[in-house]
Amino acid sequence: MIKVSVMYPNTPGARFDHAYYRDKHMPLLKRLMGDSCKSYTIDKGLGGLGPGAPAVYVGMCHVFCDSVGSFQAGFGPHAAEIMGDIPNYTDLQPVVQISEVVVG
Amino acid sequence: MIKVSVMYPNTPGARFDHAYYRDKHMPLLKRLMGDSCKSYTIDKGLGGLGPGAPAVYVGMCHVFCDSVGSFQAGFGPHAAEIMGDIPNYTDLQPVVQISEVVVG
């Protein structure tokens, strides 16, 4: 199993609509990717480790797929539609990482 | 539910022992935190989005707790022992973020 983590840097003054992300964007991604997206999770940044420290990322999602190939097969054909929805909830550029799920 | 994400930047030349992290460090954390750690996950960085792009983080864990207070109560008394184990698997300084689990 792999996960694709999409992480939005917590930049002062930037826009991020958590409700749209949860209610519209991620369900859109799941609907378009179909079974190639086994599941997904969403995080909302609360803070860093120390008192009052800001979160590094304002929001994150993690998309779980059987393999990198399965992700590419499910995401690729819909990349334009999924990425075209990004301006509807943020003006941030996400950081993307693909990881092996060691313990899930 | 909250998650504490501990993310190790993928720095060229740095050391990170994935087997120790999986087999020794995270079980140590779970044993010491007890029920205040509901569960944890471990990721191993494979790459970025583009072909050949490096992963931002070489490894990550996410520790799930009922609340920030529950994490602090479980981790605080054992912080010295848990953090003292870090040099056994890496010379990296992790980035730590606390997030609300919006979709888990």
N, CA and C atoms of all chains as a GROMACS GRO file, in nm:
protein
  624
    1MET      N    1   0.085  -0.120   0.000
    1MET     CA    2   0.000   0.000   0.000
    1MET      C    3   0.088   0.125   0.000
    2ILE      N    4   0.047   0.224  -0.076
    2ILE     CA    5   0.117   0.353  -0.075
    2ILE      C    6   0.017   0.462  -0.038
    3LYS      N    7   0.073   0.576   0.005
    3LYS     CA    8  -0.011   0.691   0.030
    3LYS      C    9   0.049   0.810  -0.041
    4VAL      N   10  -0.037   0.891  -0.097
    4VAL     CA   11   0.006   1.016  -0.158
    4VAL      C   12  -0.038   1.127  -0.063
    5SER      N   13   0.061   1.196  -0.007
    5SER     CA   14   0.033   1.303   0.090
    5SER      C   15   0.040   1.437   0.018
    6VAL      N   16  -0.066   1.514   0.028
    6VAL     CA   17  -0.073   1.646  -0.033
    6VAL      C   18  -0.080   1.747   0.082
    7MET      N   19   0.024   1.830   0.094
    7MET     CA   20   0.044   1.911   0.214
    7MET      C   21   0.050   2.059   0.174
    8TYR      N   22  -0.036   2.139   0.234
    8TYR     CA   23  -0.046   2.282   0.201
    8TYR      C   24   0.026   2.365   0.306
    9PRO      N   25   0.139   2.427   0.268
    9PRO     CA   26   0.217   2.505   0.366
    9PRO      C   27   0.134   2.616   0.429
   10ASN      N   28   0.152   2.630   0.559
   10ASN     CA   29   0.076   2.728   0.638
   10ASN      C   30   0.138   2.866   0.620
   11THR      N   31   0.099   2.933   0.513
   11THR     CA   32   0.159   3.061   0.476
   11THR      C   33   0.070   3.176   0.522
   12PRO      N   34   0.126   3.270   0.599
   12PRO     CA   35   0.044   3.382   0.649
   12PRO      C   36  -0.025   3.456   0.533
   13GLY      N   37  -0.152   3.483   0.549
   13GLY     CA   38  -0.227   3.556   0.448
   13GLY      C   39  -0.287   3.471   0.339
   14ALA      N   40  -0.250   3.344   0.336
   14ALA     CA   41  -0.304   3.256   0.231
   14ALA      C   42  -0.447   3.215   0.266
   15ARG      N   43  -0.514   3.164   0.167
   15ARG     CA   44  -0.655   3.125   0.178
   15ARG      C   45  -0.664   2.974   0.175
   16PHE      N   46  -0.744   2.915   0.266
   16PHE     CA   47  -0.768   2.770   0.263
   16PHE      C   48  -0.905   2.745   0.323
   17ASP      N   49  -0.996   2.694   0.242
   17ASP     CA   50  -1.135   2.671   0.283
   17ASP      C   51  -1.148   2.524   0.324
   18HIS      N   52  -1.138   2.500   0.455
   18HIS     CA   53  -1.140   2.362   0.505
   18HIS      C   54  -1.273   2.292   0.475
   19ALA      N   55  -1.383   2.366   0.481
   19ALA     CA   56  -1.514   2.303   0.458
   19ALA      C   57  -1.526   2.259   0.311
   20TYR      N   58  -1.483   2.344   0.219
   20TYR     CA   59  -1.488   2.306   0.077
   20TYR      C   60  -1.398   2.186   0.051
   21TYR      N   61  -1.282   2.188   0.113
   21TYR     CA   62  -1.186   2.078   0.094
   21TYR      C   63  -1.248   1.945   0.139
   22ARG      N   64  -1.314   1.948   0.254
   22ARG     CA   65  -1.374   1.826   0.312
   22ARG      C   66  -1.501   1.784   0.237
   23ASP      N   67  -1.584   1.883   0.203
   23ASP     CA   68  -1.717   1.851   0.151
   23ASP      C   69  -1.724   1.842  -0.001
   24LYS      N   70  -1.632   1.907  -0.071
   24LYS     CA   71  -1.639   1.912  -0.217
   24LYS      C   72  -1.516   1.851  -0.285
   25HIS      N   73  -1.398   1.902  -0.248
   25HIS     CA   74  -1.280   1.864  -0.326
   25HIS      C   75  -1.244   1.716  -0.308
   26MET      N   76  -1.231   1.673  -0.184
   26MET     CA   77  -1.187   1.534  -0.164
   26MET      C   78  -1.294   1.433  -0.210
   27PRO      N   79  -1.423   1.459  -0.188
   27PRO     CA   80  -1.523   1.369  -0.249
   27PRO      C   81  -1.515   1.368  -0.402
   28LEU      N   82  -1.484   1.482  -0.464
   28LEU     CA   83  -1.465   1.486  -0.610
   28LEU      C   84  -1.350   1.395  -0.651
   29LEU      N   85  -1.237   1.407  -0.580
   29LEU     CA   86  -1.121   1.322  -0.610
   29LEU      C   87  -1.158   1.174  -0.597
   30LYS      N   88  -1.225   1.140  -0.490
   30LYS     CA   89  -1.263   0.999  -0.467
   30LYS      C   90  -1.356   0.949  -0.578
   31ARG      N   91  -1.452   1.033  -0.615
   31ARG     CA   92  -1.548   0.991  -0.718
   31ARG      C   93  -1.478   0.968  -0.852
   32LEU      N   94  -1.384   1.058  -0.885
   32LEU     CA   95  -1.315   1.046  -1.014
   32LEU      C   96  -1.215   0.931  -1.013
   33MET      N   97  -1.145   0.912  -0.902
   33MET     CA   98  -1.045   0.805  -0.896
   33MET      C   99  -1.108   0.668  -0.879
   34GLY      N  100  -1.228   0.662  -0.826
   34GLY     CA  101  -1.297   0.534  -0.811
   34GLY      C  102  -1.219   0.441  -0.719
   35ASP      N  103  -1.217   0.312  -0.754
   35ASP     CA  104  -1.157   0.212  -0.667
   35ASP      C  105  -1.005   0.224  -0.659
   36SER      N  106  -0.943   0.302  -0.747
   36SER     CA  107  -0.797   0.317  -0.736
   36SER      C  108  -0.761   0.398  -0.611
   37CYS      N  109  -0.854   0.476  -0.559
   37CYS     CA  110  -0.838   0.540  -0.428
   37CYS      C  111  -0.907   0.451  -0.326
   38LYS      N  112  -0.827   0.378  -0.249
   38LYS     CA  113  -0.888   0.285  -0.152
   38LYS      C  114  -0.958   0.364  -0.040
   39SER      N  115  -0.895   0.471   0.003
   39SER     CA  116  -0.951   0.557   0.107
   39SER      C  117  -0.867   0.683   0.112
   40TYR      N  118  -0.915   0.780   0.188
   40TYR     CA  119  -0.834   0.900   0.210
   40TYR      C  120  -0.858   0.952   0.350
   41THR      N  121  -0.763   1.031   0.398
   41THR     CA  122  -0.779   1.099   0.526
   41THR      C  123  -0.750   1.247   0.505
   42ILE      N  124  -0.804   1.329   0.595
   42ILE     CA  125  -0.784   1.473   0.589
   42ILE      C  126  -0.742   1.523   0.727
   43ASP      N  127  -0.641   1.611   0.728
   43ASP     CA  128  -0.593   1.674   0.851
   43ASP      C  129  -0.612   1.825   0.841
   44LYS      N  130  -0.640   1.885   0.954
   44LYS     CA  131  -0.643   2.032   0.965
   44LYS      C  132  -0.536   2.073   1.066
   45GLY      N  133  -0.441   2.153   1.023
   45GLY     CA  134  -0.330   2.190   1.110
   45GLY      C  135  -0.375   2.270   1.231
   46LEU      N  136  -0.331   2.226   1.350
   46LEU     CA  137  -0.364   2.298   1.473
   46LEU      C  138  -0.245   2.376   1.526
   47GLY      N  139  -0.126   2.320   1.517
   47GLY     CA  140  -0.010   2.389   1.571
   47GLY      C  141   0.114   2.304   1.561
   48GLY      N  142   0.225   2.360   1.608
   48GLY     CA  143   0.350   2.287   1.615
   48GLY      C  144   0.366   2.225   1.753
   49LEU      N  145   0.488   2.191   1.786
   49LEU     CA  146   0.509   2.119   1.912
   49LEU      C  147   0.505   2.213   2.032
   50GLY      N  148   0.567   2.328   2.022
   50GLY     CA  149   0.571   2.419   2.136
   50GLY      C  150   0.443   2.500   2.148
   51PRO      N  151   0.418   2.556   2.266
   51PRO     CA  152   0.299   2.639   2.287
   51PRO      C  153   0.299   2.759   2.191
   52GLY      N  154   0.190   2.776   2.116
   52GLY     CA  155   0.178   2.888   2.025
   52GLY      C  156   0.252   2.872   1.893
   53ALA      N  157   0.326   2.763   1.877
   53ALA     CA  158   0.398   2.741   1.750
   53ALA      C  159   0.297   2.713   1.639
   54PRO      N  160   0.317   2.771   1.521
   54PRO     CA  161   0.222   2.746   1.412
   54PRO      C  162   0.241   2.608   1.351
   55ALA      N  163   0.134   2.554   1.293
   55ALA     CA  164   0.144   2.430   1.218
   55ALA      C  165   0.225   2.455   1.091
   56VAL      N  166   0.302   2.356   1.050
   56VAL     CA  167   0.379   2.367   0.926
   56VAL      C  168   0.284   2.366   0.805
   57TYR      N  169   0.179   2.286   0.815
   57TYR     CA  170   0.082   2.274   0.706
   57TYR      C  171  -0.058   2.309   0.757
   58VAL      N  172  -0.127   2.392   0.682
   58VAL     CA  173  -0.262   2.433   0.722
   58VAL      C  174  -0.361   2.320   0.700
   59GLY      N  175  -0.334   2.237   0.600
   59GLY     CA  176  -0.419   2.123   0.572
   59GLY      C  177  -0.340   2.018   0.496
   60MET      N  178  -0.383   1.894   0.509
   60MET     CA  179  -0.319   1.784   0.438
   60MET      C  180  -0.427   1.682   0.401
   61CYS      N  181  -0.403   1.609   0.293
   61CYS     CA  182  -0.477   1.486   0.271
   61CYS      C  183  -0.378   1.376   0.240
   62HIS      N  184  -0.422   1.253   0.263
   62HIS     CA  185  -0.341   1.136   0.234
   62HIS      C  186  -0.431   1.038   0.158
   63VAL      N  187  -0.393   1.008   0.034
   63VAL     CA  188  -0.473   0.922  -0.053
   63VAL      C  189  -0.406   0.784  -0.058
   64PHE      N  190  -0.481   0.681  -0.019
   64PHE     CA  191  -0.426   0.545  -0.010
   64PHE      C  192  -0.460   0.466  -0.136
   65CYS      N  193  -0.356   0.405  -0.196
   65CYS     CA  194  -0.372   0.326  -0.318
   65CYS      C  195  -0.290   0.198  -0.304
   66ASP      N  196  -0.326   0.099  -0.386
   66ASP     CA  197  -0.252  -0.028  -0.380
   66ASP      C  198  -0.107  -0.012  -0.423
   67SER      N  199  -0.080   0.078  -0.516
   67SER     CA  200   0.055   0.094  -0.569
   67SER      C  201   0.066   0.231  -0.636
   68VAL      N  202   0.189   0.269  -0.668
   68VAL     CA  203   0.209   0.394  -0.740
   68VAL      C  204   0.139   0.388  -0.876
   69GLY      N  205   0.149   0.271  -0.940
   69GLY     CA  206   0.084   0.254  -1.070
   69GLY      C  207  -0.067   0.269  -1.061
   70SER      N  208  -0.124   0.218  -0.954
   70SER     CA  209  -0.268   0.229  -0.934
   70SER      C  210  -0.308   0.375  -0.914
   71PHE      N  211  -0.226   0.449  -0.839
   71PHE     CA  212  -0.254   0.592  -0.823
   71PHE      C  213  -0.249   0.664  -0.958
   72GLN      N  214  -0.143   0.637  -1.033
   72GLN     CA  215  -0.126   0.704  -1.162
   72GLN      C  216  -0.242   0.671  -1.257
   73ALA      N  217  -0.284   0.545  -1.256
   73ALA     CA  218  -0.393   0.504  -1.344
   73ALA      C  219  -0.524   0.570  -1.306
   74GLY      N  220  -0.544   0.591  -1.176
   74GLY     CA  221  -0.670   0.650  -1.130
   74GLY      C  222  -0.670   0.802  -1.136
   75PHE      N  223  -0.554   0.861  -1.109
   75PHE     CA  224  -0.546   1.008  -1.101
   75PHE      C  225  -0.521   1.071  -1.237
   76GLY      N  226  -0.431   1.009  -1.313
   76GLY     CA  227  -0.385   1.069  -1.439
   76GLY      C  228  -0.496   1.117  -1.531
   77PRO      N  229  -0.593   1.032  -1.563
   77PRO     CA  230  -0.697   1.072  -1.658
   77PRO      C  231  -0.785   1.188  -1.607
   78HIS      N  232  -0.781   1.212  -1.475
   78HIS     CA  233  -0.866   1.316  -1.414
   78HIS      C  234  -0.786   1.430  -1.353
   79ALA      N  235  -0.656   1.430  -1.381
   79ALA     CA  236  -0.568   1.529  -1.317
   79ALA      C  237  -0.614   1.672  -1.345
   80ALA      N  238  -0.652   1.699  -1.468
   80ALA     CA  239  -0.690   1.836  -1.503
   80ALA      C  240  -0.813   1.881  -1.424
   81GLU      N  241  -0.912   1.791  -1.411
   81GLU     CA  242  -1.034   1.829  -1.338
   81GLU      C  243  -1.007   1.844  -1.188
   82ILE      N  244  -0.930   1.751  -1.134
   82ILE     CA  245  -0.901   1.755  -0.989
   82ILE      C  246  -0.817   1.879  -0.956
   83MET      N  247  -0.713   1.903  -1.033
   83MET     CA  248  -0.625   2.015  -1.004
   83MET      C  249  -0.692   2.149  -1.041
   84GLY      N  250  -0.783   2.142  -1.135
   84GLY     CA  251  -0.856   2.264  -1.171
   84GLY      C  252  -0.951   2.310  -1.062
   85ASP      N  253  -0.980   2.221  -0.967
   85ASP     CA  254  -1.068   2.257  -0.855
   85ASP      C  255  -0.991   2.326  -0.742
   86ILE      N  256  -0.859   2.318  -0.744
   86ILE     CA  257  -0.778   2.372  -0.633
   86ILE      C  258  -0.806   2.520  -0.606
   87PRO      N  259  -0.814   2.606  -0.707
   87PRO     CA  260  -0.839   2.748  -0.678
   87PRO      C  261  -0.971   2.775  -0.606
   88ASN      N  262  -1.062   2.676  -0.608
   88ASN     CA  263  -1.189   2.694  -0.537
   88ASN      C  264  -1.174   2.690  -0.385
   89TYR      N  265  -1.059   2.640  -0.336
   89TYR     CA  266  -1.043   2.637  -0.190
   89TYR      C  267  -0.911   2.696  -0.141
   90THR      N  268  -0.815   2.716  -0.230
   90THR     CA  269  -0.689   2.772  -0.181
   90THR      C  270  -0.611   2.841  -0.291
   91ASP      N  271  -0.523   2.931  -0.250
   91ASP     CA  272  -0.426   2.990  -0.342
   91ASP      C  273  -0.286   2.938  -0.313
   92LEU      N  274  -0.277   2.831  -0.235
   92LEU     CA  275  -0.149   2.772  -0.199
   92LEU      C  276  -0.106   2.666  -0.299
   93GLN      N  277   0.024   2.647  -0.310
   93GLN     CA  278   0.080   2.537  -0.389
   93GLN      C  279   0.115   2.424  -0.293
   94PRO      N  280   0.054   2.306  -0.312
   94PRO     CA  281   0.083   2.198  -0.218
   94PRO      C  282   0.219   2.132  -0.244
   95VAL      N  283   0.272   2.074  -0.138
   95VAL     CA  284   0.388   1.985  -0.144
   95VAL      C  285   0.333   1.843  -0.150
   96VAL      N  286   0.383   1.762  -0.243
   96VAL     CA  287   0.330   1.627  -0.262
   96VAL      C  288   0.440   1.525  -0.237
   97GLN      N  289   0.404   1.422  -0.164
   97GLN     CA  290   0.499   1.313  -0.137
   97GLN      C  291   0.428   1.179  -0.151
   98ILE      N  292   0.499   1.083  -0.209
   98ILE     CA  293   0.450   0.945  -0.215
   98ILE      C  294   0.530   0.862  -0.115
   99SER      N  295   0.459   0.788  -0.031
   99SER     CA  296   0.524   0.708   0.072
   99SER      C  297   0.475   0.564   0.067
  100GLU      N  298   0.561   0.475   0.109
  100GLU     CA  299   0.520   0.337   0.138
  100GLU      C  300   0.455   0.336   0.276
  101VAL      N  301   0.341   0.268   0.288
  101VAL     CA  302   0.276   0.255   0.418
  101VAL      C  303   0.345   0.138   0.491
  102VAL      N  304   0.428   0.172   0.590
  102VAL     CA  305   0.503   0.070   0.665
  102VAL      C  306   0.415   0.011   0.773
  103VAL      N  307   0.347   0.100   0.848
  103VAL     CA  308   0.244   0.060   0.944
  103VAL      C  309   0.124   0.148   0.914
  104GLY      N  310   0.010   0.086   0.884
  104GLY     CA  311  -0.107   0.163   0.840
  104GLY      C  312  -0.220   0.159   0.940
  105MET      N  313  -1.054   1.364   1.766
  105MET     CA  314  -0.926   1.292   1.753
  105MET      C  315  -0.821   1.385   1.692
  106ILE      N  316  -0.701   1.377   1.743
  106ILE     CA  317  -0.589   1.454   1.685
  106ILE      C  318  -0.479   1.356   1.645
  107LYS      N  319  -0.392   1.406   1.557
  107LYS     CA  320  -0.274   1.327   1.523
  107LYS      C  321  -0.151   1.416   1.539
  108VAL      N  322  -0.046   1.356   1.588
  108VAL     CA  323   0.082   1.424   1.596
  108VAL      C  324   0.170   1.364   1.488
  109SER      N  325   0.206   1.447   1.390
  109SER     CA  326   0.287   1.400   1.278
  109SER      C  327   0.432   1.440   1.302
  110VAL      N  328   0.519   1.341   1.298
  110VAL     CA  329   0.663   1.363   1.317
  110VAL      C  330   0.729   1.331   1.184
  111MET      N  331   0.790   1.433   1.121
  111MET     CA  332   0.833   1.422   0.982
  111MET      C  333   0.983   1.452   0.973
  112TYR      N  334   1.058   1.359   0.916
  112TYR     CA  335   1.204   1.370   0.909
  112TYR      C  336   1.243   1.416   0.769
  113PRO      N  337   1.295   1.539   0.756
  113PRO     CA  338   1.332   1.592   0.623
  113PRO      C  339   1.434   1.502   0.554
  114ASN      N  340   1.411   1.482   0.426
  114ASN     CA  341   1.497   1.394   0.344
  114ASN      C  342   1.623   1.469   0.304
  115THR      N  343   1.721   1.469   0.393
  115THR     CA  344   1.843   1.546   0.375
  115THR      C  345   1.954   1.457   0.321
  116PRO      N  346   2.016   1.496   0.209
  116PRO     CA  347   2.122   1.412   0.152
  116PRO      C  348   2.232   1.386   0.255
  117GLY      N  349   2.275   1.263   0.265
  117GLY     CA  350   2.383   1.226   0.356
  117GLY      C  351   2.339   1.194   0.497
  118ALA      N  352   2.213   1.220   0.528
  118ALA     CA  353   2.165   1.192   0.664
  118ALA      C  354   2.140   1.043   0.680
  119ARG      N  355   2.128   1.004   0.804
  119ARG     CA  356   2.111   0.863   0.841
  119ARG      C  357   1.968   0.844   0.890
  120PHE      N  358   1.903   0.737   0.845
  120PHE     CA  359   1.769   0.703   0.896
  120PHE      C  360   1.751   0.552   0.884
  121ASP      N  361   1.738   0.484   0.997
  121ASP     CA  362   1.727   0.338   1.002
  121ASP      C  363   1.578   0.301   1.010
  122HIS      N  364   1.519   0.274   0.895
  122HIS     CA  365   1.375   0.246   0.890
  122HIS      C  366   1.337   0.123   0.972
  123ALA      N  367   1.423   0.020   0.973
  123ALA     CA  368   1.391  -0.102   1.047
  123ALA      C  369   1.388  -0.074   1.197
  124TYR      N  370   1.485   0.002   1.245
  124TYR     CA  371   1.487   0.035   1.388
  124TYR      C  372   1.364   0.119   1.425
  125TYR      N  373   1.333   0.212   1.338
  125TYR     CA  374   1.217   0.299   1.362
  125TYR      C  375   1.089   0.216   1.375
  126ARG      N  376   1.073   0.121   1.285
  126ARG     CA  377   0.952   0.037   1.284
  126ARG      C  378   0.952  -0.065   1.399
  127ASP      N  379   1.066  -0.127   1.423
  127ASP     CA  380   1.072  -0.241   1.515
  127ASP      C  381   1.103  -0.204   1.658
  128LYS      N  382   1.169  -0.091   1.680
  128LYS     CA  383   1.213  -0.055   1.815
  128LYS      C  384   1.153   0.078   1.863
  129HIS      N  385   1.173   0.183   1.783
  129HIS     CA  386   1.137   0.317   1.836
  129HIS      C  387   0.987   0.334   1.853
  130MET      N  388   0.910   0.305   1.750
  130MET     CA  389   0.767   0.330   1.761
  130MET      C  390   0.699   0.235   1.860
  131PRO      N  391   0.739   0.106   1.866
  131PRO     CA  392   0.686   0.023   1.974
  131PRO      C  393   0.722   0.075   2.114
  132LEU      N  394   0.843   0.133   2.127
  132LEU     CA  395   0.882   0.193   2.256
  132LEU      C  396   0.787   0.308   2.291
  133LEU      N  397   0.761   0.395   2.192
  133LEU     CA  398   0.670   0.508   2.215
  133LEU      C  399   0.531   0.458   2.256
  134LYS      N  400   0.482   0.359   2.184
  134LYS     CA  401   0.348   0.306   2.215
  134LYS      C  402   0.344   0.245   2.356
  135ARG      N  403   0.448   0.172   2.390
  135ARG     CA  404   0.450   0.107   2.522
  135ARG      C  405   0.451   0.212   2.633
  136LEU      N  406   0.532   0.317   2.614
  136LEU     CA  407   0.542   0.419   2.718
  136LEU      C  408   0.417   0.506   2.725
  137MET      N  409   0.358   0.538   2.610
  137MET     CA  410   0.239   0.624   2.609
  137MET      C  411   0.114   0.547   2.651
  138GLY      N  412   0.114   0.417   2.635
  138GLY     CA  413  -0.001   0.337   2.677
  138GLY      C  414  -0.126   0.377   2.599
  139ASP      N  415  -0.238   0.378   2.669
  139ASP     CA  416  -0.366   0.403   2.603
  139ASP      C  417  -0.382   0.546   2.552
  140SER      N  418  -0.295   0.637   2.595
  140SER     CA  419  -0.306   0.774   2.541
  140SER      C  420  -0.268   0.778   2.394
  141CYS      N  421  -0.192   0.681   2.347
  141CYS     CA  422  -0.167   0.663   2.203
  141CYS      C  423  -0.267   0.559   2.153
  142LYS      N  424  -0.370   0.607   2.083
  142LYS     CA  425  -0.474   0.514   2.036
  142LYS      C  426  -0.417   0.421   1.929
  143SER      N  427  -0.334   0.476   1.841
  143SER     CA  428  -0.271   0.398   1.734
  143SER      C  429  -0.166   0.487   1.671
  144TYR      N  430  -0.085   0.428   1.585
  144TYR     CA  431   0.010   0.508   1.510
  144TYR      C  432   0.028   0.447   1.372
  145THR      N  433   0.074   0.531   1.279
  145THR     CA  434   0.109   0.484   1.146
  145THR      C  435   0.251   0.529   1.115
  146ILE      N  436   0.315   0.457   1.023
  146ILE     CA  437   0.452   0.489   0.980
  146ILE      C  438   0.455   0.493   0.828
  147ASP      N  439   0.521   0.596   0.775
  147ASP     CA  440   0.543   0.610   0.630
  147ASP      C  441   0.692   0.608   0.600
  148LYS      N  442   0.725   0.552   0.486
  148LYS     CA  443   0.862   0.557   0.434
  148LYS      C  444   0.858   0.633   0.301
  149GLY      N  445   0.931   0.744   0.292
  149GLY     CA  446   0.927   0.827   0.172
  149GLY      C  447   0.978   0.754   0.050
  150LEU      N  448   0.899   0.757  -0.057
  150LEU     CA  449   0.940   0.695  -0.184
  150LEU      C  450   0.983   0.800  -0.287
  151GLY      N  451   0.911   0.911  -0.294
  151GLY     CA  452   0.945   1.012  -0.393
  151GLY      C  453   0.847   1.126  -0.392
  152GLY      N  454   0.871   1.221  -0.479
  152GLY     CA  455   0.781   1.333  -0.497
  152GLY      C  456   0.683   1.303  -0.609
  153LEU      N  457   0.623   1.408  -0.662
  153LEU     CA  458   0.519   1.386  -0.762
  153LEU      C  459   0.578   1.354  -0.900
  154GLY      N  460   0.681   1.426  -0.940
  154GLY     CA  461   0.738   1.403  -1.072
  154GLY      C  462   0.833   1.284  -1.074
  155PRO      N  463   0.859   1.229  -1.193
  155PRO     CA  464   0.952   1.116  -1.206
  155PRO      C  465   1.091   1.153  -1.152
  156GLY      N  466   1.142   1.073  -1.060
  156GLY     CA  467   1.275   1.098  -1.005
  156GLY      C  468   1.283   1.205  -0.899
  157ALA      N  469   1.171   1.272  -0.871
  157ALA     CA  470   1.171   1.376  -0.767
  157ALA      C  471   1.188   1.309  -0.630
  158PRO      N  472   1.271   1.368  -0.544
  158PRO     CA  473   1.291   1.308  -0.411
  158PRO      C  474   1.172   1.333  -0.320
  159ALA      N  475   1.153   1.243  -0.223
  159ALA     CA  476   1.052   1.266  -0.119
  159ALA      C  477   1.095   1.382  -0.031
  160VAL      N  478   1.000   1.459   0.015
  160VAL     CA  479   1.031   1.570   0.106
  160VAL      C  480   1.077   1.514   0.242
  161TYR      N  481   1.014   1.405   0.284
  161TYR     CA  482   1.046   1.344   0.413
  161TYR      C  483   1.087   1.198   0.392
  162VAL      N  484   1.198   1.162   0.455
  162VAL     CA  485   1.248   1.025   0.440
  162VAL      C  486   1.161   0.927   0.520
  163GLY      N  487   1.103   0.975   0.629
  163GLY     CA  488   1.015   0.894   0.712
  163GLY      C  489   0.923   0.983   0.790
  164MET      N  490   0.807   0.929   0.826
  164MET     CA  491   0.710   1.002   0.907
  164MET      C  492   0.640   0.902   0.998
  165CYS      N  493   0.595   0.951   1.113
  165CYS     CA  494   0.495   0.877   1.189
  165CYS      C  495   0.384   0.972   1.225
  166HIS      N  496   0.268   0.914   1.251
  166HIS     CA  497   0.150   0.989   1.291
  166HIS      C  498   0.091   0.917   1.413
  167VAL      N  499   0.088   0.988   1.525
  167VAL     CA  500   0.041   0.931   1.652
  167VAL      C  501  -0.099   0.985   1.679
  168PHE      N  502  -0.195   0.894   1.693
  168PHE     CA  503  -0.336   0.932   1.710
  168PHE      C  504  -0.373   0.931   1.859
  169CYS      N  505  -0.432   1.043   1.904
  169CYS     CA  506  -0.474   1.057   2.044
  169CYS      C  507  -0.612   1.122   2.048
  170ASP      N  508  -0.680   1.103   2.162
  170ASP     CA  509  -0.814   1.162   2.176
  170ASP      C  510  -0.810   1.314   2.172
  171SER      N  511  -0.704   1.373   2.224
  171SER     CA  512  -0.696   1.519   2.233
  171SER      C  513  -0.551   1.560   2.250
  172VAL      N  514  -0.525   1.690   2.238
  172VAL     CA  515  -0.390   1.740   2.262
  172VAL      C  516  -0.352   1.714   2.408
  173GLY      N  517  -0.446   1.732   2.498
  173GLY     CA  518  -0.419   1.707   2.640
  173GLY      C  519  -0.383   1.562   2.667
  174SER      N  520  -0.451   1.472   2.598
  174SER     CA  521  -0.422   1.330   2.615
  174SER      C  522  -0.282   1.297   2.563
  175PHE      N  523  -0.244   1.360   2.451
  175PHE     CA  524  -0.107   1.339   2.401
  175PHE      C  525  -0.005   1.390   2.503
  176GLN      N  526  -0.028   1.511   2.553
  176GLN     CA  527   0.067   1.569   2.646
  176GLN      C  528   0.079   1.485   2.774
  177ALA      N  529  -0.035   1.434   2.821
  177ALA     CA  530  -0.035   1.353   2.943
  177ALA      C  531   0.040   1.222   2.922
  178GLY      N  532   0.029   1.167   2.800
  178GLY     CA  533   0.093   1.038   2.773
  178GLY      C  534   0.239   1.051   2.734
  179PHE      N  535   0.271   1.158   2.663
  179PHE     CA  536   0.407   1.175   2.610
  179PHE      C  537   0.499   1.244   2.711
  180GLY      N  538   0.446   1.347   2.778
  180GLY     CA  539   0.528   1.433   2.863
  180GLY      C  540   0.616   1.358   2.963
  181PRO      N  541   0.556   1.267   3.040
  181PRO     CA  542   0.637   1.199   3.143
  181PRO      C  543   0.747   1.111   3.085
  182HIS      N  544   0.736   1.077   2.954
  182HIS     CA  545   0.832   0.986   2.891
  182HIS      C  546   0.912   1.055   2.781
  183ALA      N  547   0.900   1.187   2.772
  183ALA     CA  548   0.964   1.259   2.662
  183ALA      C  549   1.114   1.235   2.658
  184ALA      N  550   1.178   1.237   2.773
  184ALA     CA  551   1.324   1.222   2.775
  184ALA      C  552   1.365   1.085   2.720
  185GLU      N  553   1.292   0.980   2.760
  185GLU     CA  554   1.329   0.845   2.715
  185GLU      C  555   1.299   0.828   2.566
  186ILE      N  556   1.184   0.879   2.522
  186ILE     CA  557   1.147   0.864   2.380
  186ILE      C  558   1.242   0.944   2.292
  187MET      N  559   1.268   1.070   2.328
  187MET     CA  560   1.355   1.153   2.245
  187MET      C  561   1.500   1.110   2.258
  188GLY      N  562   1.536   1.050   2.371
  188GLY     CA  563   1.672   0.999   2.387
  188GLY      C  564   1.702   0.883   2.296
  189ASP      N  565   1.598   0.819   2.244
  189ASP     CA  566   1.616   0.705   2.153
  189ASP      C  567   1.639   0.749   2.008
  190ILE      N  568   1.613   0.876   1.979
  190ILE     CA  569   1.622   0.925   1.840
  190ILE      C  570   1.761   0.902   1.778
  191PRO      N  571   1.870   0.930   1.849
  191PRO     CA  572   2.002   0.910   1.788
  191PRO      C  573   2.028   0.764   1.748
  192ASN      N  574   1.950   0.670   1.801
  192ASN     CA  575   1.970   0.530   1.763
  192ASN      C  576   1.923   0.501   1.621
  193TYR      N  577   1.845   0.590   1.560
  193TYR     CA  578   1.801   0.562   1.422
  193TYR      C  579   1.824   0.678   1.327
  194THR      N  580   1.851   0.798   1.378
  194THR     CA  581   1.871   0.908   1.283
  194THR      C  582   1.953   1.020   1.344
  195ASP      N  583   2.014   1.099   1.257
  195ASP     CA  584   2.080   1.223   1.299
  195ASP      C  585   1.999   1.344   1.251
  196LEU      N  586   1.877   1.321   1.208
  196LEU     CA  587   1.790   1.429   1.159
  196LEU      C  588   1.709   1.491   1.272
  197GLN      N  589   1.673   1.615   1.254
  197GLN     CA  590   1.581   1.684   1.344
  197GLN      C  591   1.442   1.680   1.281
  198PRO      N  592   1.345   1.618   1.347
  198PRO     CA  593   1.212   1.610   1.285
  198PRO      C  594   1.135   1.741   1.293
  199VAL      N  595   1.043   1.756   1.198
  199VAL     CA  596   0.942   1.861   1.200
  199VAL      C  597   0.816   1.799   1.262
  200VAL      N  598   0.756   1.868   1.358
  200VAL     CA  599   0.641   1.811   1.430
  200VAL      C  600   0.519   1.901   1.408
  201GLN      N  601   0.408   1.838   1.378
  201GLN     CA  602   0.282   1.912   1.362
  201GLN      C  603   0.169   1.839   1.432
  202ILE      N  604   0.081   1.915   1.496
  202ILE     CA  605  -0.041   1.859   1.555
  202ILE      C  606  -0.158   1.900   1.466
  203SER      N  607  -0.240   1.801   1.429
  203SER     CA  608  -0.353   1.826   1.341
  203SER      C  609  -0.482   1.769   1.400
  204GLU      N  610  -0.591   1.834   1.367
  204GLU     CA  611  -0.723   1.775   1.390
  204GLU      C  612  -0.749   1.673   1.281
  205VAL      N  613  -0.799   1.554   1.319
  205VAL     CA  614  -0.836   1.454   1.220
  205VAL      C  615  -0.976   1.488   1.169
  206VAL      N  616  -0.982   1.540   1.048
  206VAL     CA  617  -1.110   1.582   0.989
  206VAL      C  618  -1.181   1.461   0.929
  207VAL      N  619  -1.106   1.382   0.852
  207VAL     CA  620  -1.151   1.253   0.801
  207VAL      C  621  -1.041   1.154   0.834
  208GLY      N  622  -1.072   1.051   0.911
  208GLY     CA  623  -0.969   0.957   0.957
  208GLY      C  624  -0.984   0.820   0.898
   0.00000   0.00000   0.00000
